[in-house]
Amino acid sequence: MRTKRLIAGGVAAVVTAGLVSVTMTAQADTKEPPPALAEFLQTKMDELAFQEVLDLDPPTQATARAKAKATTDKEAAPRVKGLAAAAAEPISQQPQIDATVLELDRYGRITGSATVLMSPQYQHGVVVPVDANHHTTAVRWRQWDDAGWYANQAQGTIDIVPGRENAELDFMSPYPASVLKLMVNFGVLRLVDQGQITLADTYAYNPSPISSLCGGASSDTIGNYVDKSLTESSNAATCALVKMLHDRGAIDGLNQAFQDLGLETLQLKNTNPVNGGRWGNPVTMTSLDTAKLLSVINGGAGTLWTTPAGVPVTRNALSSASRKLFMSKLGQQGWNWMLSTPNYCGRDYPAPGIPQKVADRWIAADGTVTVAGEAFGQDVRPCNAAAEVTFAHKPGWVNNTGSDAGIVKSLPGKAGRHYIIAVFSNLGDQYTDPNRPATPPGTVPVEYTEKFAKLGAAVDQYEAARH
């Protein structure tokens, strides 16, 4: 193995086997340098033992037959979170997890990258080799298959990116759930930048047929649909935006834009043009490409990366105004409950995650948070007082998807960190921890294993220690 160490401006960059990581040079001889980012991420994911979660709808139960049935709208499928914990069994195999951390400098430029995959084939996690542009051809990405995860040991059958049959790694990418709303809103804001629409325009959403995912007709400004889609994860608002993109013939152009940016696994495919629904497995995202898209939204300076076609990618893929709006809405995210858990502030469970500040818009006079009519019931003001970062993010959840992706920045006076984290998994609300307590009456249940919050906290502590 050939290793090259480059030192400039107090930063040591280590390039090993196609992996790029950036570490600060030691400030004192007595200070132990942290492990390489990829090594840290893989080790921490392995230590958290995601395979120890319980399945509320295990294959041995009669309800497992529903897993083989295709659903036109995964987000509208029946949920299992209300099943009695007595029915739970250990998960049948190592879960699918796809995690990326991108380290950023003060100007938003990518200085370090790590992606780790975990699956029945990679039970202790495997580091994905990337090139200097944080791109990889080493993975044969496969489309998620609900029944195939059980029947075929998590080996998918449909390729997301063609021509990867001989790749060294083979991974079935979890369905992204509501993180797909990043792609939808990126497409909407591209139309704004192109002058085809404005955020003040009113869009009349008239679906035919009406789907259980999307609901009935509505009329609102595009800006309000964007707000509801990103901050409270409204499926109805997002369906309206997807239909609007179809109305304008913009879906194919959006998917091509992702290809042109070198983000091959970002694909908003097979949605229904007449109602904006049919969110299914052909909609794909991976953690690395999602994190890179977020780096554009974050507005890093200069060339963020160069595509395989040799095209430099900059923040100008979106206008300054669109990036600012996007960041504002992600920063007002209401559902802070996977990688960060301040909505459950003060409870013994789930564990604290990324120590973010909850946006004021969700906090009532008594300090409790209510999002889209769902009450969390905890006074979050103590956690806001102790918060160290902002987390502009978008989570997603269905029975067999738990996902979260966003941009972390230190609050003034706190240990400096600036990074992007994206995690996709098949551990949605069908899975739980053995130690999860009963949900207090009238409050939102914990939808994810607390292992994700522990992962978020560990990554944040690691990044804080580096600065």
N, C-alpha and C positions, 0 to 999 in steps of 0.2 A: 504494500500500500504506500502510495506517495502522499506525503503531507507537506503542505506549504504554509508558512506563517508569514503574514504581512502585517507590519506595524506602522501606523501613521496617525499622528495627532492624538496619541494616547489611547488608541483603540487597536486591539489585536484581533485580526480576522483569521480564523482557522478554516481552511478548505480541505476536507478529507472525503475522498470517495464521492465527490459530487455534492456533498453537503456543505452549506455555508452557515457559519454561526459567527456572531460577533460578541466579544467579551471585552469588558474594560480591563486595562492592565492594572495590576495590583497597586493599590495606593500605599501599602505598607507591607513589609516582609512578613508580618505576622497574620495578614489577612489571607485566608484560604480563597482561591478563586473558585467561583461556582462551576459546576459541571456544564459541559456544552448543553445548549438548549435542547437539542434533540434527545440526548441521553437523559436529561432531566425529565422531559415529557414522557418518554417511554417508561422510565423507571417509576414515575409517579402513577401513571395509568395502571401499570402492573400491580403496584402496591395497593391500590384502591380496591382490587378484587371485584370488579364489576360482575363477575360470574356468580357472586354470592347473593344476587337479588332473587326475589321470589316472583313467580309468574302467577298472576291472578286468574289467568285463563289458559292453563297448561294443556299440552297435547293430550293428556290422559282424560281431560274433561270433555263432555259431550259438546260443549260450546266451541271446541277447537275445530269442528267441522266448518264453522263460518270462515275460518282462515283461508280456505280454498276457494271461497266465492269472490269473484271480482266485484269491486264497487266502483261506480262511476265517479264518485266524489269521496276520496278517502277521509276528508275532514268531516264528512257528514255520516260516517259509519257509526253504528252503535258503540257506545263506550262501555268499558268494563270496570271503571274505577269504583263503581258501587258494589261490586261483588264482595262477598264475605271473605275476609282474610283466611278463614278456615279452608277455603278451596285452593289456596295458594300452594304451589310446589316450587322447588328450586328450578331455576331456568334450565332448559334442556341442554344448552350448549353455550360456549363463550359468545357473548353478544358482539354485535357489529359496532365499532366506534371508529370514527374518522375525526381526528383532532389536528388543528393547526394553530401555531402561534407565530405571528410576524412581529418582530421587534422594529420599532420606528425611532428615528432620531427626532430632535426638536422640530425639524422641518417636515416631518412626516415621511421621510425617505426610509425605505426598508433596509435595515442593517443586519437582520438575522432572521432565519426562517427554520421552522421545524414542523414536520407533518408525521404523525404516527397513526398507523392502522392497527386495529385489533379485531379478530374474528376467530371462528373455529380453526382456521388455517394458521393464524398468527396469535396464539393464545396469550403470549406475553408481550404482544405488540411488536411491530416492525417499523423501523424508520424508513420513510420514503426518500430516496435520493433525489435531489433537485439540482438544477444547474444554477449558474450565476444570476439568472433571471427568475429564479424561484419557480421553475417550470419542470415538469417531469414527464418522461415517456416510459417510466419504469413500471407503471401500473396499468393493467387491463381493467378499466373501470366497467362494471356491469350494472345494469339497471336493477333496482330493487324488485324482488318477487316475494310477496307475502307468504304464499304457500311454499315456495322454493327454499325459504330460509330453514324450514323444518325438514322438507323432503330431500333437499340436495346439499345439506351441510353448508348452507349459505353461499353456494356457488351459483351466481346468476347465469342466465343464458343469453341475454340481450346486451350487446356492447353499446356503451355510451359514446365512446370515441373509436372510430374505425381504425384498423391497421395495428392493433396492439396485441395480436394473438400470441406473439412471442415475448411479451413483457415478462419481467422476472417476478412481478407481484400480480395477484389476481384478487379483486375485491369487489363485492357487491355493495354499492353505495346506498346507504339508507335514504329513504324518501325524506325530502327536506321539510315537509309540513309547512307551517306558516312562514318559515324563512324565505319561501318562494316569493313573498311579498316584496323582498328587496329587488328581485328581478322585475316584477310588475311595475313598481314605482320608478325604477331606473328607466324603464321603457316610457312611462308617462312623462317623466321630466326631460327625456330626449325630445319628445314631441314639443314640449314647451320651448326648449332651446332652439328647435327648428322653426318656431313661429307658427306651427300648425294649430296649437291650442294655447289658451292661457289658463292659469289657475282660477281665474275669476269666471271662466265660462261655466254655464250650467249644463249638466249632462242629464238627459232623461233616460233612465235605465228601464227598459221595457223587455224583460226576458220572456221568451217563449220557446220551450215550456219553462215553467217555474221549477227550480230545483230546490231540494231540501237544504243544500249548502248555501245557496245564494239568496233565497227568499224572493219576495215579490217586487213589483215595480217601485222605483224611487226616483227622486229628482233632487240634485244637490250640485254645488259647485265642484269642479274637479279638485280644487284645493281642499275642500272639506272631505271628499272621498280619500284623498291622499293622507290627510291627518288621521282619519279613523282607521285606515288600513295599517298604518305604521305604528300608531301610539296605542290603540286598543285592540289591534289585530282583527278588525272587523272583516269577516268573510263576505258579508253583503257588499260593503264598500269596495272590496278588492274585486269581487265578481263584476261590479259595475265598471271598474277600471279595465279589467281584462276584456270585457265586451267592447268598451270604447276603443281599445287597441285593435280588436278585430274589425270593428266598424271602419277604422281608418286603414286597414290593411297593413298594420304595423307590427304584427307578431313575427312574420318572417324576417323583417328588417331588424327586429330586436335580437332574435336568435343569431342572425348573421353578425350583428355588432359584437356579441359575446365572442364569436369565433375570431373576428378581426382583432379583438383585444387579447387573443391568446388564451381565453378562458373557455376551453372546449367543453368542459363538463356542465356549464351553465346553459340549460336548455328548458325553455318554457313551451313544451310541446303537448299537443293533443287536447288542449283546452277547447271548450265548446263555444263556437262563435255566436250562438244565439242567446246564451245566458251567462257566459263567462265562467262557467263551472267546469266540471269534469277534471278535477285536479287529481291526477293519478300518477302511477309509477313512471310514465314517460317524462314527467317533470323532474329534472335532475339537477343536483348541485353537489359539489364536493367542498370539503373544508378549505382546501388550499385556494381554489378559484374564488370561493366566496370571500375569503380574507383579502385576496388581491382586489376584488371589486370594492370592498370596503376601504381599501387604501386609496382608491380613486375618489370615493365619496369623501374621505377624510381630507383630501386635497394636498397630498404631499408635493414638495417642490421638485422641479426638474423631471427627468425621465425616471418613471417608477420601475419599469422593466421594458425589455425589448421582446417582441413576440417572436415565435419561431420563424415567421416570415420576414423578420428583420425590421419591423415597424416599431418605433419607440412609442410607448404608452405614457401619457401624462394625465394630470388631473383635468385637462381640458376636454376629456371625454364627456364631461358635464360642465356647464357654465358655473361660474362662481356663485351666482344666485341659486342655482339648482342644488349645488353642493351644500350651501349654507342651509337651505330649507331641509334637505335630506338629513343633515346632521342634527338640526334642531328637532325634527320629529323623532328620530331615533333616540335622542337624548331625553325625550319626554315619554319613553316607553313605560307603560303601566305594569306590564307583567314581568316583575323582577323576582324570579322564582326558580331558576335553574342554575346557571353559573354564578349568579348573584341571588341572594335570598332576603334582602332587607324588608320585603313585604311581610315576612314572618318574624320581624324583629322581636326579640325577647323570648322566643320559644326555645326550648331545649332541642327541638327537632323542627325543621331540618338544620343542619350545620350552617354556620355563616359561610358565605361565598365571597366573591369579589366585593370589597367594602365600598359599595357605591352609594351615592346620594339619590334618594327617591325624588322624582320631579314633584314640585309643589302642587301641580294641577290635580293630583289624585288624593291629596291629603286633606281630610276634613278637620274641623276645629278641634276634635278630640285626638287628632294625630293618626287616626286609622285610615287605611287605604281602601278605596272601592274603585274597581275598574270594570267598565261595561256592565254595571249592576251587580258585580260579584264582590262581596266584602271579605277582606282578609282579617279584619278584627283585631289587629295589633297596632299599638302606638309606635309608629316608626320614627318619631322625633329623636329618641336616644340614638338610634342607628344613624340618622342623618347627622347628628352632632359629632359622631365618631367617624363619619365617612372620610375616606381618603382619596376617592377617585370619582369621576363620572364614567358611566358605561352607556354609550350610545349603541343600542343593540336591538336585535329582533329575535325573539325565541319562537319555537314552533312545537306543537305537541298533537299527536293522535295516539291511538292505542299502542302502536309499535313504532313511534318516532318520538325522540326527544332531541331537540336541537336548539342551539343558541349561537349567535354570532354578533360581535360588536367591537367597538373601539374604546379602549380604556385610556384615560388621561388623568394625571394627578390633579387634585384640587390644590389651590394655592397653599404653600407652606408645608405640603406633604412630600414624602419621599418621591422623587421624580420617577415616573414611569410613563411610557407611551407605547402601547402595543395593541395588536388586534388578536382576538381569540375567536375561533370558530370550532364548534363541536357538533357533529351529526352522529346519531346512534339509532338503534331500533328499540331503545329503552324508553318507551312512552309510558302512559298511565296504566298500561297493562302490567307493569312491573313495579315492585315496591321493595322496601327494606324490611327485614325481619323486625327491626326495632321501631317501625313507624307507629306512632300512637294514633288513637282515634281522633278524627277531625272534630274540633269544637263545633257545636251546633251553629248553623247559620253562617259558616265561614267557608272559604275556598279550600278544598283539600290540596294536599301536597301532590303535585302531578308527576314528579320525577324522583328517582332515587337521589338521596342526599350526597351520593358519591360525586355527582357533578358539581355541587357546591364546594365540596372539599377539593376537587380538581381546580376549580376557579380560584379558590383561596390560595392554593399552593402555587399556581402560576403567578398570581399577583405578588405573593411574598417573594418569590424568586426574582421577579422583575424589579421590585422595590429594592432588593438587596444589591442589585447591579448598578444602581445609580446613586 
